[in-house]
Amino acid sequence: MNPVLTAVAVLALGAIAVAAAAASRGVTPQLIAEHPTKIVPGGPRPPPTGRRTLMTEQNAPKMKVESFNLDHRAVAAPYIRLADRKELKSGGVITKYDIRFTQPNVAHLESDAVHSIEHLFAENSRSHSDRIVDFSPMGCRTGFYLILDGESEVDDVMDLVEATLNDILAATEVPAANEVQCGWGAHHTLEGAKSAIEPFLAARSEWSRVMA
């Protein structure tokens, strides 16, 4: 057989095999043309043309963490919402509130301001309620979680938050901001905390509106 014809036949068979493998993964000639440098044999399937690649309410699996089931694109910060209610095996109930300062995936708080708000709120809130279990920042730095012993009306929780934040605005120092009482004592800013709190307090009338 002519060597040239043999080589052409081999190449043709190889191209057919690659095309068949690509088709089995949903890679079409159109997608190859649109993503010439991203479509590789054995590689991940590209996003279908004209379709969202984010998980939606229809196809997202139910997750164990409440906030992972919240569509962060649909909320309108600032707000306060009841995020979770848990009945304890030992009896009693705890409730967790999502205190959202900034719009998710749009803005976030500075790390040292978050740290200082955490200290200030944790200390001052206990002057207004003996039901505080914990106050902790979200890893995304868009807000905080407030955990309370028992159940409360959301309006009462908002009053508690408002009173505590006003205490922070009047504060002259960040409590426990030292190497003895804090794991990063130098990582604090009272002024930064107050600057983050002011716009949140100014939007007090909007706290009950969670969804955009």
VOMILUM-960255 format. One record per residue (C-alpha): residue in three letters; x, y, z. Coordinates in steps of 0.5 Angstrom, whole numbers, plus 500, padded with zeros to 3 digits. Example, Ala and Ser with C-alpha at 12.3 -4.5 7.8 and 13.67 -1.06 7.14 Angstrom:
# residues 2
[gutor "ALA",[525,491,516]]
[gutor "SER",[527,498,514]]
//
This chain:
# residues 212
[gutor "MET",[500,500,500]]
[gutor "ASN",[502,507,499]]
[gutor "PRO",[506,510,505]]
[gutor "VAL",[502,517,504]]
[gutor "LEU",[496,514,504]]
[gutor "THR",[497,509,510]]
[gutor "ALA",[499,515,514]]
[gutor "VAL",[493,519,512]]
[gutor "ALA",[488,513,513]]
[gutor "VAL",[491,513,520]]
[gutor "LEU",[491,520,522]]
[gutor "ALA",[483,520,519]]
[gutor "LEU",[482,514,524]]
[gutor "GLY",[485,518,530]]
[gutor "ALA",[481,524,528]]
[gutor "ILE",[475,520,528]]
[gutor "ALA",[476,517,535]]
[gutor "VAL",[478,524,538]]
[gutor "ALA",[471,526,535]]
[gutor "ALA",[467,521,538]]
[gutor "ALA",[471,521,545]]
[gutor "ALA",[469,529,545]]
[gutor "ALA",[462,528,543]]
[gutor "SER",[461,523,549]]
[gutor "ARG",[463,529,553]]
[gutor "GLY",[459,534,550]]
[gutor "VAL",[464,537,546]]
[gutor "THR",[462,539,540]]
[gutor "PRO",[465,542,534]]
[gutor "GLN",[462,549,535]]
[gutor "LEU",[465,549,542]]
[gutor "ILE",[472,547,540]]
[gutor "ALA",[471,553,535]]
[gutor "GLU",[469,558,541]]
[gutor "HIS",[474,555,546]]
[gutor "PRO",[480,553,542]]
[gutor "THR",[485,553,547]]
[gutor "LYS",[481,550,553]]
[gutor "ILE",[478,544,550]]
[gutor "VAL",[483,538,551]]
[gutor "PRO",[482,530,550]]
[gutor "GLY",[480,528,557]]
[gutor "GLY",[479,535,560]]
[gutor "PRO",[473,537,563]]
[gutor "ARG",[467,539,560]]
[gutor "PRO",[466,546,558]]
[gutor "PRO",[460,550,560]]
[gutor "PRO",[454,549,555]]
[gutor "THR",[453,555,551]]
[gutor "GLY",[448,560,553]]
[gutor "ARG",[447,556,560]]
[gutor "ARG",[449,558,567]]
[gutor "THR",[454,554,570]]
[gutor "LEU",[452,556,577]]
[gutor "MET",[448,551,582]]
[gutor "THR",[441,553,582]]
[gutor "GLU",[435,552,586]]
[gutor "GLN",[433,546,582]]
[gutor "ASN",[440,542,581]]
[gutor "ALA",[443,544,588]]
[gutor "PRO",[444,539,593]]
[gutor "LYS",[441,540,600]]
[gutor "MET",[447,541,604]]
[gutor "LYS",[448,541,612]]
[gutor "VAL",[450,548,613]]
[gutor "GLU",[444,553,613]]
[gutor "SER",[448,558,609]]
[gutor "PHE",[450,554,604]]
[gutor "ASN",[443,553,602]]
[gutor "LEU",[442,561,601]]
[gutor "ASP",[442,564,595]]
[gutor "HIS",[447,569,596]]
[gutor "ARG",[445,573,590]]
[gutor "ALA",[438,574,592]]
[gutor "VAL",[439,577,598]]
[gutor "ALA",[439,585,600]]
[gutor "ALA",[444,587,605]]
[gutor "PRO",[444,590,610]]
[gutor "TYR",[439,585,614]]
[gutor "ILE",[438,581,620]]
[gutor "ARG",[435,574,619]]
[gutor "LEU",[433,568,623]]
[gutor "ALA",[438,563,620]]
[gutor "ASP",[437,557,624]]
[gutor "ARG",[433,554,630]]
[gutor "LYS",[436,548,633]]
[gutor "GLU",[433,543,638]]
[gutor "LEU",[438,541,643]]
[gutor "LYS",[439,533,645]]
[gutor "SER",[440,536,652]]
[gutor "GLY",[433,540,652]]
[gutor "GLY",[432,547,650]]
[gutor "VAL",[433,551,643]]
[gutor "ILE",[438,555,640]]
[gutor "THR",[437,560,635]]
[gutor "LYS",[442,563,630]]
[gutor "TYR",[441,570,627]]
[gutor "ASP",[445,572,620]]
[gutor "ILE",[447,579,621]]
[gutor "ARG",[449,582,614]]
[gutor "PHE",[453,588,614]]
[gutor "THR",[455,588,606]]
[gutor "GLN",[452,585,600]]
[gutor "PRO",[455,578,598]]
[gutor "ASN",[460,578,593]]
[gutor "VAL",[460,585,592]]
[gutor "ALA",[463,588,598]]
[gutor "HIS",[466,586,605]]
[gutor "LEU",[469,588,611]]
[gutor "GLU",[476,589,613]]
[gutor "SER",[479,584,617]]
[gutor "ASP",[482,588,623]]
[gutor "ALA",[475,592,623]]
[gutor "VAL",[471,585,623]]
[gutor "HIS",[476,583,629]]
[gutor "SER",[474,589,633]]
[gutor "ILE",[467,589,632]]
[gutor "GLU",[467,581,634]]
[gutor "HIS",[471,583,641]]
[gutor "LEU",[466,590,642]]
[gutor "PHE",[460,586,640]]
[gutor "ALA",[461,580,644]]
[gutor "GLU",[463,584,651]]
[gutor "ASN",[457,590,650]]
[gutor "SER",[452,585,648]]
[gutor "ARG",[452,581,654]]
[gutor "SER",[450,588,658]]
[gutor "HIS",[443,588,654]]
[gutor "SER",[442,580,655]]
[gutor "ASP",[444,574,659]]
[gutor "ARG",[442,570,653]]
[gutor "ILE",[448,571,648]]
[gutor "VAL",[451,564,647]]
[gutor "ASP",[456,567,641]]
[gutor "PHE",[458,572,636]]
[gutor "SER",[462,570,631]]
[gutor "PRO",[464,573,624]]
[gutor "MET",[463,570,617]]
[gutor "GLY",[469,567,614]]
[gutor "CYS",[467,571,608]]
[gutor "ARG",[467,578,612]]
[gutor "THR",[460,580,610]]
[gutor "GLY",[457,580,617]]
[gutor "PHE",[456,576,623]]
[gutor "TYR",[452,570,626]]
[gutor "LEU",[449,571,633]]
[gutor "ILE",[447,565,637]]
[gutor "LEU",[442,566,643]]
[gutor "ASP",[439,561,648]]
[gutor "GLY",[432,560,647]]
[gutor "GLU",[427,563,642]]
[gutor "SER",[426,571,641]]
[gutor "GLU",[422,575,636]]
[gutor "VAL",[426,578,631]]
[gutor "ASP",[424,585,633]]
[gutor "ASP",[427,584,639]]
[gutor "VAL",[434,581,636]]
[gutor "MET",[434,588,632]]
[gutor "ASP",[433,592,638]]
[gutor "LEU",[439,588,642]]
[gutor "VAL",[443,589,636]]
[gutor "GLU",[442,596,635]]
[gutor "ALA",[443,598,643]]
[gutor "THR",[450,594,642]]
[gutor "LEU",[452,597,636]]
[gutor "ASN",[451,604,639]]
[gutor "ASP",[455,602,645]]
[gutor "ILE",[460,601,640]]
[gutor "LEU",[460,608,637]]
[gutor "ALA",[461,610,644]]
[gutor "ALA",[467,606,646]]
[gutor "THR",[474,609,647]]
[gutor "GLU",[477,602,646]]
[gutor "VAL",[477,595,644]]
[gutor "PRO",[476,590,650]]
[gutor "ALA",[481,585,650]]
[gutor "ALA",[486,588,645]]
[gutor "ASN",[492,585,647]]
[gutor "GLU",[497,579,647]]
[gutor "VAL",[494,576,654]]
[gutor "GLN",[487,576,652]]
[gutor "CYS",[487,576,644]]
[gutor "GLY",[491,571,639]]
[gutor "TRP",[492,577,635]]
[gutor "GLY",[492,583,640]]
[gutor "ALA",[495,588,635]]
[gutor "HIS",[490,586,629]]
[gutor "HIS",[485,591,631]]
[gutor "THR",[482,598,629]]
[gutor "LEU",[477,602,633]]
[gutor "GLU",[476,607,628]]
[gutor "GLY",[475,602,623]]
[gutor "ALA",[470,598,627]]
[gutor "LYS",[466,604,628]]
[gutor "SER",[466,606,620]]
[gutor "ALA",[463,599,619]]
[gutor "ILE",[458,600,624]]
[gutor "GLU",[455,607,622]]
[gutor "PRO",[452,605,615]]
[gutor "PHE",[449,599,618]]
[gutor "LEU",[446,603,623]]
[gutor "ALA",[444,608,619]]
[gutor "ALA",[440,603,615]]
[gutor "ARG",[436,600,621]]
[gutor "SER",[429,601,617]]
[gutor "GLU",[432,596,612]]
[gutor "TRP",[434,590,617]]
[gutor "SER",[428,586,616]]
[gutor "ARG",[428,586,608]]
[gutor "VAL",[432,580,607]]
[gutor "MET",[431,579,599]]
[gutor "ALA",[432,584,594]]
//
